[in-house]
Amino acid sequence: MADAKHSGGPVAAFGGGAAAAAAPAGGRLRAARLGLWLIAGLLAIRQVAVVLATPRGDRLTDLETWVGPHGVLHVKGSLYETASFTGTPFSGLVLKPLTNAAERALGWSWIFGTLLLVVALGLVAARALPQPAGRRTALLAAPVAISLLMLSLPVRNAFWLGQTGVLPVLLVLLGLFAVRGERTGGLLVGLAAALQPTTLLFAPLLWCTGRRRAAAAAGATFATGTALAWAAMPHDSAVYWIRHCAGTGLGGPADARANQSLHGALLRFGLTGPLEIALFLALAAAVAVLALRRAVRYAHDGQLLLAVAVTGCAVIAVSPTAWQHQLLWVLLSVAGRAGRRASDRYVWPVAVVLVLTLPARAMLPQMAVLNPLRDNLVLLAALAAATAVPFLSRADEHYRTPVATRYADPVPARLRHVPLVPFLRRVLTRPNLLLELLLIRVTYAAYSQVRVVARGDRATAEHHGRQVHSLEHFLHLDIEHWANHAMVRLPRLDHFLSYYYETFHFVLPLTVLGVLYLRRPADYRWARTALGVATLLALVGFWLYPLAPPRLMPGFGFIDTVHGVQDFSKPEYGALTALTNPYAAMPSLHFGWALWCGVVIAVVAPRWWMKALGLLHPLFTVSAIIGTANHWVLDAVGGATVVATGFTVTYLLSGPRARTTATRPPELRKATPAPVSGAALTTGAVPSAGAGSGTGPVPVADATPSAGAGSATIPSQATGTDTDTDTDIDPGDPRPASAAR
């Protein structure tokens, strides 16, 4: 494949990358490259430090299956008597003679050897990117690839547990992209298959892409290695290939969530016996055929790294067992480009990186209905890459130049020394829904985790509670006790506010975001950014000032109407709220998020009664958090402060809302608009004012007449009232509205 008949193949990538690296780069590019290499180095150091800081008995536990007292290197009988060794007999044949060297230095050598393997894998993958690649891509791809590998769960497991999952991937990439000669490349692929048998699926890829000598060499090497192992260890080979059905019964249970193969998924769905085996074989054959067809097509298109990634994802799906350290193929699929719009181009890479770096519980909520998705998340990503994701061909007009994102007209910086942030510019089009959902879910998971980690100790939280109570008493704001007991005396009010407290905190912000996304996409972006900034500031407050709410203050006489009676005699008296953080009270995000909802509704709602209903929400919320003794009054003040800061920061860094930035063409700015007729509204064009002015129709987005007799307001995406982003009109488009559509 390295000798493919495409000028943009990997051979050109090697030369192009070296030439780009040798060419003088600009100062910013050099700084970015240095920064990325620094990040990659820090991540590598962190991975090694985590392993070395782990107690000796808890690190490299999988490596103990080789060098431990009862490890493979010491076993006199069968390799599989330890019940922990899951490699092929060929693996034991190659490594078993290394007993003495392994006992002395394999631990340290394994750690730094794995580090070198990961670096080599990142370098080869970066240089195998499809051509033509710009200077920026050539210079920055290697440190980015190494950083992503260091962050991925398969590599982290390989470091910590002492696993060999990186080696087969590296052997395949070296055989396909680095070495010269088909037979040598096939030899490396065959060695990888001898270590991980389903990797032999790369042999048909080589054959179908014209490298038949390499395919034959791969098959011969795999057969030779397996035969040698069978001759040297016939019992173990029979156990592996026959009794355990190619390793299905080795290691942990095949239905464990760590097994991200089709076989493991079928077992988790409750299928067993001959029916499950037949269904697995049928599905595996279908996935292999479809993936190989796609891989061959991408290889002929010059996207050889993507072809390898698609085949590797099929390897994961069709393997009897695909443990976590064997899942690196999915990460390589970020080399493909999916999506014709610029806003869609990041969906697949972001999804893959999140799936391969975060635990499944951070990707999906802990809901029983989502268990099938959460338990098979990596498998679904592998199946999508192998069979479904519509990666663009290099011949597609949008491969190099996606449909650009439309921005509102630029505005001057709000403050002289605070420049506007480019990526926060006002966007007039709707963002990608899947990407937004991914980011919202992961952000909330991180927010929940930080809340738990930032939990202070009980004494400090109670001390801060007394401080807040004393300050409120000085300011005559200490109404919490009166409000709490007054609410308890009114059962209906108690039930209503307790239900309101538990329900609307999440429901209403998500509803507002959903409505803005569907109806007002331009407003959705600034509102979402303001909410994110406010939440981030609140996390800082939780970390720096752990505060016990009134209900957890002993001796103050508050009644916890939501969580029930707390036993203050026990050190763990906040256990009913231990899943979050009982001391994350200052600032109150219950009130902060409610105030955000009220402000956003008041700003964008078209009717006065809608604005009034929106402003009732923070009023009900502040009554609920104080009446239920879950917050102090000053907590609500803190929540209002972080929300106000969120709106202010968003305004300073990205300017006003998009509807105020759409300007009319210069030749029309001094014209007095004439009344708009029904025909003009129908055609989407507004005649300019003044007889004989010579100006034609202008876009709807720029045709909002000033207030006055006969004036009319025409909704447009620039004002955030259009519900269909596909009919948005660019404020700078000189065509009539009907033509722009």
C-alpha positions in Angstrom: 0.0 0.0 0.0 3.0 2.3 0.5 3.6 1.9 -3.2 0.1 2.8 -4.2 -0.2 4.5 -7.6 -1.5 7.8 -6.2 0.6 10.8 -6.1 -0.9 11.7 -2.8 -0.1 8.4 -1.1 2.0 7.8 2.0 5.3 8.0 0.1 4.4 11.5 -0.9 3.4 12.1 2.7 6.8 11.2 3.9 8.5 13.6 1.5 5.9 16.3 1.8 6.1 16.2 5.6 9.9 16.4 5.6 9.9 19.3 3.2 7.3 21.1 5.1 9.2 20.6 8.3 12.4 21.8 6.7 10.8 24.9 5.3 10.9 28.0 7.5 7.6 28.4 9.3 6.1 31.6 10.6 6.5 32.6 14.2 3.0 31.6 15.2 3.3 28.2 13.6 6.6 27.5 15.3 5.1 28.6 18.6 2.0 26.4 18.1 4.2 23.4 17.1 6.4 23.9 20.2 3.4 24.2 22.4 1.8 21.0 21.0 5.1 19.1 21.5 5.3 20.4 25.0 1.7 19.2 25.7 2.6 15.8 24.2 5.7 15.6 26.4 3.8 16.5 29.5 1.1 13.9 28.8 3.8 11.3 28.3 5.5 12.2 31.6 2.2 12.1 33.4 1.4 8.6 32.1 4.8 7.3 33.2 4.5 9.1 36.6 1.0 7.6 37.2 2.4 4.1 36.7 5.5 4.6 38.8 3.4 6.2 41.6 1.1 3.2 41.8 2.0 0.6 44.4 4.0 -2.2 43.0 1.3 -4.8 43.6 -1.3 -2.7 41.8 0.6 -1.7 38.6 1.5 -3.8 35.5 -0.9 -6.4 36.8 -1.3 -7.9 33.3 2.5 -8.1 33.1 2.5 -10.3 36.1 0.9 -13.0 34.0 4.3 -13.1 32.3 6.9 -12.5 35.1 5.0 -13.2 38.3 5.7 -16.2 40.5 3.0 -18.1 38.7 3.3 -16.3 35.4 3.7 -17.7 32.0 7.4 -17.5 32.0 7.6 -19.8 35.0 4.8 -22.2 34.1 5.9 -25.7 33.3 2.6 -26.9 32.0 -0.1 -25.2 30.0 0.0 -21.4 29.3 -3.7 -21.2 30.1 -3.6 -22.8 33.6 -3.1 -19.3 35.1 -6.6 -18.3 33.8 -5.3 -14.8 33.1 -3.2 -15.3 30.0 -5.3 -14.6 26.9 -2.6 -14.3 24.2 -2.0 -16.6 21.3 0.3 -19.6 21.7 2.7 -17.8 19.4 3.0 -15.0 22.0 4.0 -17.5 24.6 6.5 -19.2 22.2 8.2 -15.9 21.4 8.4 -14.4 25.0 8.7 -17.5 27.2 12.5 -17.8 26.6 13.1 -14.3 28.0 12.6 -15.4 31.6 15.8 -14.2 33.1 15.8 -10.8 31.3 12.2 -10.3 32.1 12.7 -10.9 35.8 15.4 -8.3 36.1 14.2 -5.4 34.0 10.9 -6.1 32.1 8.9 -3.8 34.4 10.9 -0.6 33.7 11.7 -1.6 30.2 8.0 -2.3 29.5 7.0 1.2 30.7 9.5 3.1 28.6 9.2 0.6 25.7 5.5 1.2 25.6 6.2 5.0 25.6 8.4 4.6 22.6 5.8 2.4 20.8 3.2 5.0 21.3 5.4 7.8 20.0 6.3 5.7 17.0 2.7 5.0 16.3 1.8 8.7 16.4 4.6 9.6 14.1 3.7 6.9 11.5 0.0 7.8 11.7 0.7 11.5 11.3 2.9 11.0 8.2 0.3 8.7 6.6 -2.3 11.4 6.4 -3.7 11.8 2.8 -2.1 14.4 0.6 -2.0 17.2 -0.3 -1.5 18.4 3.3 -0.7 22.0 4.1 2.3 23.1 6.1 0.3 23.6 9.2 -1.1 20.0 9.0 2.3 18.5 8.3 4.0 20.3 11.3 1.2 19.9 13.8 -0.2 16.4 13.1 2.5 14.4 14.9 2.3 16.1 18.4 -1.5 16.1 18.1 -1.6 12.4 17.2 0.8 11.5 20.1 -1.3 13.6 22.5 -4.5 11.9 21.5 -2.9 8.5 21.9 -1.6 9.4 25.4 -5.1 10.5 26.4 -6.9 7.4 25.0 -8.1 4.7 27.4 -6.3 1.9 25.4 -2.9 3.5 25.8 -3.5 4.4 29.4 -4.4 0.8 30.1 -1.4 -0.4 28.2 0.8 1.8 30.5 -0.9 0.9 33.7 -1.6 -2.8 33.3 1.3 -3.7 31.1 -0.7 -4.8 28.0 0.5 -5.3 24.4 -2.4 -3.8 22.4 -0.2 -1.1 20.9 2.2 -3.5 19.3 -0.2 -5.1 16.6 -1.4 -1.7 15.5 2.1 -0.4 15.2 3.2 -3.5 13.2 0.4 -3.0 10.7 1.1 0.7 10.2 4.8 0.0 9.8 4.1 -2.7 7.3 1.7 -0.6 5.3 3.3 2.8 5.4 7.0 2.7 6.6 8.9 -0.2 5.2 10.0 -0.7 1.6 9.1 -3.9 -0.2 5.8 -5.7 -0.3 7.2 -8.9 1.3 8.6 -7.0 4.3 5.3 -5.2 4.8 3.4 -8.4 4.6 5.8 -10.0 7.1 5.0 -7.3 9.7 1.2 -7.6 9.1 1.6 -11.4 9.5 3.4 -11.0 12.8 0.6 -8.7 14.0 -1.9 -11.4 13.0 0.0 -14.0 14.9 -0.3 -11.8 18.0 -4.0 -10.8 17.3 -5.5 -13.3 14.8 -8.3 -11.1 13.4 -5.7 -8.6 12.3 -5.3 -11.1 9.3 -8.3 -9.2 7.9 -5.7 -6.8 6.5 -4.5 -9.5 4.1 -7.7 -9.2 1.9 -7.2 -5.4 1.9 -3.7 -5.8 0.6 -4.9 -8.2 -2.0 -7.7 -6.0 -3.3 -5.5 -2.9 -3.5 -3.0 -4.6 -5.7 -0.4 -5.7 -3.2 -0.8 -9.4 -3.6 2.8 -10.3 -2.7 2.3 -8.5 0.6 -1.0 -10.3 1.2 0.6 -13.7 0.5 3.5 -12.8 2.8 1.1 -11.8 5.6 -0.8 -15.1 5.3 2.4 -17.2 5.1 3.9 -15.4 8.1 0.7 -15.9 10.2 0.5 -19.6 9.2 4.2 -20.2 9.9 4.1 -18.5 13.4 0.9 -20.4 14.3 2.4 -23.7 13.0 5.6 -23.2 15.0 3.6 -22.5 18.2 1.4 -25.6 17.5 4.5 -27.8 17.0 6.2 -26.5 20.2 3.0 -26.3 22.3 0.4 -28.6 20.9 -1.7 -28.7 24.0 -1.9 -24.9 24.4 -2.6 -24.4 20.7 -5.5 -26.9 20.9 -6.8 -25.1 24.0 -6.6 -21.7 22.2 -7.9 -22.6 18.7 -10.4 -25.3 19.4 -11.6 -25.6 23.0 -11.8 -21.8 23.6 -13.0 -21.0 20.1 -10.2 -18.6 19.1 -9.8 -17.2 22.6 -13.4 -16.5 23.4 -13.2 -18.3 26.8 -9.9 -16.8 27.9 -9.5 -14.0 30.4 -12.6 -12.4 31.8 -16.2 -13.4 30.9 -16.9 -12.9 27.3 -20.1 -11.0 28.1 -18.3 -8.4 30.2 -18.7 -4.8 29.1 -14.9 -4.6 28.5 -15.4 -7.0 25.5 -16.4 -4.5 22.8 -17.0 -7.1 20.0 -20.2 -8.3 18.3 -19.8 -11.5 20.2 -19.7 -9.8 23.6 -22.7 -7.6 22.6 -24.8 -10.6 21.7 -24.0 -12.3 24.9 -24.9 -9.2 26.9 -28.3 -9.2 25.1 -28.9 -12.6 26.5 -28.2 -14.8 23.4 -26.3 -18.0 24.0 -25.5 -21.3 22.4 -25.6 -22.2 18.7 -28.1 -19.4 17.9 -25.7 -16.8 19.2 -22.7 -18.3 17.4 -24.5 -18.5 14.1 -25.8 -14.9 14.4 -22.3 -13.7 15.4 -20.7 -15.4 12.4 -23.3 -14.0 10.0 -23.0 -10.4 11.4 -19.2 -10.7 11.5 -19.1 -11.8 7.8 -21.4 -8.9 6.8 -19.4 -6.3 8.6 -16.1 -7.6 7.2 -17.3 -7.6 3.6 -18.9 -4.2 3.9 -15.9 -2.7 5.7 -13.4 -4.1 3.2 -15.4 -2.7 0.3 -15.3 0.7 1.9 -11.7 0.4 2.8 -10.7 -0.6 -0.8 -12.7 2.4 -2.1 -10.9 4.8 0.2 -7.5 3.2 -0.6 -8.1 3.8 -4.3 -9.1 7.4 -3.4 -5.7 8.0 -1.8 -6.9 7.9 1.8 -4.8 5.0 2.8 -4.8 5.7 6.6 -8.6 5.9 6.6 -8.7 2.6 4.7 -6.6 1.0 7.4 -8.7 2.5 10.2 -12.0 1.2 8.6 -10.4 -2.3 8.4 -9.2 -2.1 11.9 -12.7 -1.1 13.2 -14.0 -4.2 11.4 -11.3 -6.2 13.2 -12.7 -5.0 16.6 -16.3 -6.0 15.6 -15.5 -9.5 14.3 -13.1 -10.5 17.0 -14.4 -13.0 19.5 -13.0 -10.8 22.2 -12.0 -7.1 21.8 -10.7 -5.9 25.2 -10.1 -2.2 25.8 -6.4 -2.2 25.0 -7.2 -3.5 21.5 -9.5 -0.6 20.5 -7.0 1.9 19.1 -8.2 1.3 15.5 -11.2 3.5 16.3 -9.0 6.5 17.1 -7.3 6.3 13.7 -10.6 6.9 12.0 -10.4 10.6 12.8 -8.3 10.8 9.6 -11.6 10.7 7.7 -13.6 13.8 6.9 -17.4 13.6 7.3 -19.7 16.4 6.7 -20.0 19.0 4.0 -20.6 22.0 6.3 -17.8 23.4 8.3 -19.9 23.2 11.4 -20.4 19.4 10.8 -16.8 18.6 10.2 -15.9 18.3 13.9 -18.7 16.0 14.9 -17.0 12.7 14.1 -13.5 13.5 15.5 -15.0 14.9 18.7 -17.2 11.9 19.1 -14.4 9.5 18.6 -12.0 11.3 20.9 -14.6 11.4 23.7 -15.6 7.8 23.3 -11.9 6.7 23.4 -10.9 9.0 26.3 -13.8 9.1 28.7 -15.6 6.3 30.5 -19.0 5.3 29.1 -20.8 6.7 32.1 -19.6 10.2 31.3 -20.9 9.9 27.7 -24.5 8.8 28.6 -26.7 9.3 31.7 -27.1 6.5 34.2 -30.5 5.4 32.9 -31.7 1.8 32.4 -33.1 2.5 29.0 -29.6 3.6 27.8 -27.7 0.6 29.2 -27.5 -1.1 25.7 -25.9 2.0 24.2 -23.6 2.7 27.2 -22.5 -1.0 27.4 -21.6 -1.1 23.7 -20.4 2.5 23.0 -17.0 1.7 21.6 -18.4 -1.2 19.5 -21.0 1.2 18.0 -18.3 3.7 17.2 -16.3 0.9 15.5 -19.3 -0.3 13.5 -20.2 3.2 12.5 -16.6 3.8 11.2 -16.5 0.5 9.4 -19.9 0.5 7.7 -21.9 3.7 8.0 -20.0 7.1 8.4 -20.1 8.8 5.0 -16.5 9.9 4.8 -15.9 12.3 1.9 -13.9 11.3 -1.1 -11.0 13.5 -2.0 -12.7 14.2 -5.3 -15.6 15.8 -3.5 -15.8 19.6 -3.9 -16.3 19.9 -0.1 -13.3 17.8 0.9 -10.9 20.7 1.0 -13.4 23.6 1.2 -16.5 22.8 3.3 -19.5 25.0 3.2 -18.5 28.0 5.3 -20.2 29.0 8.5 -22.0 32.3 8.2 -21.2 35.0 10.7 -22.9 38.2 11.6 -21.2 41.5 10.6 -18.1 42.2 12.7 -18.4 44.7 15.5 -15.7 46.7 17.3 -14.3 45.5 20.6 -16.4 46.4 23.6 -13.3 47.6 25.5 -10.1 48.9 23.9 -7.8 46.3 25.6 -10.3 43.3 25.4 -10.3 42.0 21.8 -13.2 40.0 20.5 -12.6 36.2 20.5 -12.8 34.9 16.9 -14.4 31.6 17.8 -17.1 33.4 19.7 -18.2 35.5 16.7 -21.9 35.7 16.2 -23.0 32.7 14.0 -26.2 33.0 12.1 -26.7 29.3 11.4 -27.8 26.4 13.6 -25.0 24.4 15.2 -24.8 20.6 14.7 -27.2 19.0 17.1 -25.2 15.8 17.8 -22.1 17.9 18.6 -24.0 20.1 20.9 -25.5 17.2 22.7 -22.1 15.6 23.1 -20.6 18.7 24.5 -23.5 19.4 26.8 -23.5 15.9 28.2 -19.7 15.8 28.7 -19.6 19.2 30.2 -22.3 18.3 32.7 -20.5 15.1 33.6 -17.4 17.1 34.3 -19.4 19.6 36.2 -20.9 16.9 38.4 -17.4 15.3 39.0 -15.9 18.6 40.0 -18.7 19.2 42.4 -18.0 15.9 44.1 -14.2 16.4 44.1 -14.5 20.0 45.4 -16.4 18.8 48.5 -14.9 20.4 51.6 -14.8 18.9 55.1 -17.8 19.3 57.5 -16.1 21.6 60.0 -15.0 24.1 57.3 -18.5 24.0 55.7 -20.2 24.6 59.0 -17.8 27.4 59.9 -18.6 29.1 56.6 -22.3 28.6 57.2 -22.0 30.5 60.5 -20.1 33.3 58.7 -22.9 33.7 56.1 -25.6 33.6 58.8 -23.8 36.3 60.8 -23.4 38.5 57.7 -27.1 38.1 56.8 -28.1 38.9 60.4 -26.0 42.1 60.2 -27.6 43.0 56.9 -31.1 42.0 58.1 -31.4 39.3 55.4 -31.7 36.3 57.7 -35.2 35.3 56.7 -34.4 31.6 56.1 -35.7 30.3 59.4 -39.0 32.2 59.2 -39.5 31.2 55.5 -38.7 27.5 56.2 -41.1 27.1 59.2 -43.8 29.2 57.4 -43.7 26.8 54.5 -43.8 23.8 56.7 -47.1 25.1 58.2 -48.6 25.3 54.7 -48.5 21.7 53.4 -49.8 22.5 49.9 -47.1 25.2 49.5 -44.5 22.9 50.9 -45.4 20.1 48.4 -45.5 22.6 45.5 -42.1 24.3 46.3 -40.4 21.0 47.1 -41.6 19.5 43.8 -40.6 22.8 42.0 -37.1 22.6 43.6 -36.5 19.0 42.5 -38.0 19.2 39.0 -37.6 22.5 37.2 -33.9 23.0 38.0 -32.9 20.8 35.0 -36.1 20.7 33.0 -36.5 24.4 32.3 -32.9 25.3 31.3 -32.9 22.3 28.9 -36.2 23.4 27.5 -35.0 26.9 26.9 -31.9 25.7 25.2 -34.0 23.3 23.0 -36.4 26.1 22.0 -33.6 28.5 21.2 -31.8 25.8 19.1 -34.9 25.1 17.1 -36.4 28.6 16.8 -33.6 31.1 17.5 -30.3 29.5 16.6 -28.4 32.9 16.6 -29.6 33.5 20.2 -28.9 30.0 21.2 -25.2 30.4 20.9 -24.8 33.5 23.1 -27.2 32.2 25.7 -25.4 28.8 25.8 -22.0 30.5 26.2 -23.3 32.8 29.0 -24.6 29.7 30.8 -21.3 27.9 30.4 -19.3 30.8 31.8 -21.6 31.2 34.8 -21.4 27.4 35.6 -17.6 27.5 35.4 -17.4 30.4 37.8 -19.8 28.6 40.2 -17.5 25.6 40.2 -14.7 27.9 41.3 -16.9 29.1 44.2 -17.7 25.5 45.2 -14.0 24.7 45.3 -12.9 27.8 47.2 -15.8 28.2 49.6 -17.5 25.0 50.7 -20.6 26.1 52.5 -23.1 24.1 54.5 -26.7 25.0 53.5 -29.2 25.8 56.3 -30.6 22.3 56.4 -27.2 20.9 57.3 -26.4 23.4 60.1 -26.8 21.7 63.5 -28.5 23.7 66.2 -30.2 26.2 63.8 -33.6 24.5 63.8 -34.1 24.2 60.1 -36.4 21.5 58.7 -35.2 19.7 55.5 -38.4 19.3 53.6 -36.8 17.7 50.5 -34.3 15.2 51.8 -35.8 14.2 55.1 -34.5 14.3 58.7 -30.7 14.4 59.0 -28.9 12.6 61.8 -26.4 15.3 63.0 -24.8 12.9 65.5 -23.2 10.9 62.7 -20.1 12.2 60.8 -21.7 11.2 57.5 -25.0 13.0 58.2 -25.0 14.4 54.7 -25.1 10.9 53.1 -28.5 11.4 51.5 -26.9 14.0 49.2 -23.5 12.3 49.0 -23.9 11.6 45.2 -23.5 15.3 44.5 -21.9 17.7 47.0 -23.9 18.8 50.0 -21.6 21.8 50.5 -21.9 23.2 47.0 -24.2 26.0 48.1 -22.3 29.2 47.3 -23.2 30.4 44.7 -26.6 28.8 44.2 -26.9 27.4 40.7 -30.5 26.6 41.4 -31.2 30.3 41.4 -28.4 31.1 38.9 -29.8 28.8 36.2 -33.3 30.0 37.0 -32.3 33.6 36.6 -30.5 32.8 33.3 -33.8 31.3 32.1 -35.8 34.3 33.1 -33.4 36.8 31.5 -33.2 34.8 28.2 -37.0 34.4 28.0 -37.4 38.1 28.8 -35.0 39.1 26.0 -36.2 36.8 23.2 -39.9 36.2 23.9 -42.1 38.0 21.5 -45.1 38.6 23.9 -45.2 40.5 27.2 -47.0 37.7 29.0 -44.2 35.2 27.9 -41.6 37.6 29.4 -43.6 37.8 32.6 -43.9 34.0 32.9 -40.2 33.7 32.3 -39.4 36.1 35.1 -41.7 34.2 37.5 -39.4 31.2 37.3 -36.5 32.8 39.3 -39.1 34.2 41.8 -40.5 30.7 42.4 -37.0 29.2 42.5 -35.6 31.6 45.1 -38.7 31.0 47.2 -38.1 27.2 46.9 -34.4 27.2 47.8 -35.0 29.4 50.9 -38.2 27.8 52.0 -36.8 24.2 51.7 -33.7 25.3 53.7 -31.3 24.3 50.8 -29.7 27.7 50.4 -29.0 31.0 52.2 -30.2 34.3 50.8 -26.6 35.2 50.0 -26.3 32.0 47.9 -28.9 33.4 45.6 -27.0 36.7 45.5 -23.9 34.7 44.5 -25.9 32.9 41.8 -27.1 36.1 40.4 -23.5 37.4 40.4 -22.1 34.5 38.4 -24.9 34.7 35.8 -24.5 38.5 35.4 -20.8 37.9 35.0 -21.5 35.2 32.3 -23.6 37.6 30.3 -21.1 40.3 30.7 -18.1 38.2 29.6 -20.0 36.9 26.6 -20.9 40.5 25.6 -17.3 41.7 26.0 -15.7 38.9 24.1 -18.1 38.4 21.3 -20.1 41.6 21.0 -23.9 42.2 21.1 -26.5 39.7 19.9 -26.5 38.9 16.2 -29.7 40.8 15.4 -28.1 44.1 16.3 -25.0 43.5 14.1 -26.7 43.0 10.8 -26.3 46.3 8.9 -27.8 47.6 5.8 -25.7 48.3 2.7 -23.9 51.7 2.8 -26.0 53.1 -0.1 -29.2 52.4 1.8 -28.2 53.7 5.2 -29.5 57.2 4.6 -32.6 56.2 2.7 -36.0 56.5 4.3 -37.8 53.2 3.9 -41.2 53.2 2.3 -44.1 51.2 3.5 -43.9 47.5 2.6 -46.6 46.1 0.5 -48.0 42.7 0.6 -46.4 41.8 -2.7 -43.0 42.7 -1.2 -43.6 40.5 1.7 -44.5 37.6 -0.6 -41.5 37.9 -2.8 -39.1 38.7 0.0 -37.8 41.9 -1.6 -38.4 45.4 -0.3 -38.3 48.4 -2.7 -35.9 51.1 -1.7 -37.1 54.5 -0.6 -36.9 57.5 -2.9 -38.0 57.7 -6.5 -35.3 57.1 -9.0 -32.7 56.1 -6.4 -31.6 53.3 -8.7 -31.2 50.7 -5.9 -32.8 47.4 -6.4 -34.4 45.1 -3.9 -32.4 44.3 -0.8 -32.3 41.2 1.4 -35.0 40.7 4.0 -32.3 40.6 6.7 -31.4 44.2 5.9 -34.9 45.5 5.1 -36.3 46.1 8.5 -37.7 49.7 8.2 -37.5 52.0 11.1 -40.4 52.5 13.4 -43.1 54.8 12.0 -46.3 54.9 10.1 -46.7 52.1 7.7 -43.5 50.4 8.7 -43.3 46.6 9.0 -40.9 44.2 10.7 -39.8 41.3 8.5 -38.5 38.2 10.4 -35.1 36.9 9.4 -32.4 34.8 10.7 -30.3 37.8 11.4 -32.9 38.8 14.0 -33.1 35.3 15.3 -36.8 34.7 14.4 -36.5 32.5 11.4 -37.1 28.8 12.1 -35.4 27.4 9.1 -31.7 27.9 8.8 -31.7 26.6 5.2 -33.5 29.7 4.2 -31.3 32.1 6.0 -30.2 35.2 4.1 -26.7 36.5 4.3 -26.8 40.2 5.3 -24.1 40.8 2.8 -25.7 39.0 -0.1 -26.6 41.6 -2.8 -29.3 39.4 -4.3 -33.0 39.7 -3.6 -34.3 37.5 -0.9 -36.2 35.3 -3.3 -33.0 34.6 -5.3 -30.9 34.1 -2.2 -33.3 31.3 -1.2 
